[in-house]
Amino acid sequence: MSDWIGHECGIAAVRLLKPLGYYAEKYGTPMYAVNKLSLLMEKQHNRGQDGAGAAVIKLDMPPGEPYIFRTRSADKNPIMQVGNRMTRAFTEAREKHPEKYEDADWVKRNVLFAGELLLGH
């Protein structure tokens, strides 16, 4: 016999079916997937609020290049913390390299959470 589950965690996933550059051009930002994941996580806000986390997998990266990144938080507002950390990676890249930020391939190789598969909890 199993114990009663008092709450359940929500899982969110975003899988881009086209290259990152397609979404950057169509929506004007390489943050399309991060924005969608943040929105999904916020909609699941009451599905277990003790912590939150997010991970990205960058598909088709050259051998030897990092392709998995994650962040997590158990702070007072963990979903906001995780979203801020993901967004900060893009903001810092845009501020430090404004001329390169328009190149989606450069963004994918150099910005932590720029990838095609994102998971959130």
C-alpha positions in Angstrom: 0.0 0.0 0.0 1.4 3.4 -0.9 1.2 6.6 1.1 -1.1 9.4 0.2 0.7 12.1 -1.9 0.2 15.5 -0.4 1.4 17.4 -3.4 3.0 16.7 -6.8 5.7 18.4 -8.7 5.1 19.8 -12.1 7.5 19.2 -15.0 7.7 21.5 -18.0 9.5 20.8 -21.2 10.2 22.9 -24.3 11.7 21.2 -27.4 12.5 23.5 -30.3 12.0 21.5 -33.6 13.9 24.0 -35.7 17.4 25.6 -35.2 17.7 28.4 -32.6 18.3 30.9 -35.4 14.8 30.3 -36.8 13.2 31.4 -33.5 15.6 34.3 -33.0 14.6 35.6 -36.4 10.9 34.9 -36.2 10.4 36.2 -32.6 13.2 38.8 -32.5 15.1 37.1 -29.6 17.1 34.0 -29.0 15.3 33.7 -25.6 12.2 32.2 -27.1 12.6 28.8 -25.4 13.6 30.3 -22.1 10.6 32.6 -22.2 8.2 29.7 -22.9 9.8 27.5 -20.2 9.5 30.4 -17.6 5.8 30.8 -18.6 5.1 27.1 -18.2 6.8 27.0 -14.8 4.9 30.0 -13.6 1.6 28.3 -14.6 2.6 25.3 -12.5 3.5 27.4 -9.5 1.2 25.6 -7.1 2.5 22.1 -7.9 5.1 21.8 -5.1 6.8 25.1 -4.3 9.7 23.9 -2.2 12.2 24.3 -5.0 12.6 24.8 -8.7 15.2 24.0 -11.3 15.8 24.1 -15.0 18.1 22.4 -17.4 19.0 22.9 -21.1 20.5 20.5 -23.6 22.2 22.0 -26.6 21.8 19.6 -29.6 24.5 19.1 -32.2 27.3 20.8 -30.3 30.8 20.1 -31.6 32.7 17.3 -29.7 34.3 18.5 -26.5 32.0 21.6 -26.2 29.7 21.8 -23.1 26.1 20.9 -24.0 24.2 20.5 -20.7 23.6 23.3 -18.1 21.3 23.5 -15.1 20.3 25.8 -12.3 18.2 25.3 -9.2 16.9 27.2 -6.2 15.2 26.5 -2.9 14.9 30.2 -2.0 11.7 32.0 -1.0 10.6 32.4 -4.7 12.5 29.6 -6.5 10.7 29.9 -9.9 11.7 33.6 -10.1 15.2 32.8 -9.1 15.6 30.2 -11.7 14.1 32.4 -14.4 16.3 35.3 -13.5 19.4 33.1 -13.7 18.5 31.9 -17.2 17.7 35.4 -18.4 20.8 36.9 -16.8 23.0 34.7 -19.1 21.4 36.2 -22.2 21.5 39.8 -20.8 25.2 39.6 -19.9 26.0 38.2 -23.4 24.0 41.0 -25.1 25.8 43.7 -22.9 29.3 42.3 -23.4 29.0 41.3 -27.1 26.2 43.3 -28.7 27.6 42.8 -32.2 27.8 39.0 -31.8 24.5 38.6 -30.0 22.6 38.9 -33.3 24.3 35.7 -34.5 22.1 32.8 -33.2 25.0 30.3 -33.7 27.3 32.4 -31.5 24.5 32.7 -28.9 24.0 28.9 -28.9 27.8 28.3 -28.4 28.3 31.0 -25.8 25.2 31.6 -23.7 24.5 29.0 -21.1 20.8 28.5 -21.5 20.5 28.8 -25.3 19.5 25.4 -26.5 16.9 23.3 -28.1 15.6 21.2 -25.2 14.7 22.8 -21.9 13.3 21.1 -18.8 11.8 22.8 -15.8 10.7 21.6 -12.4 
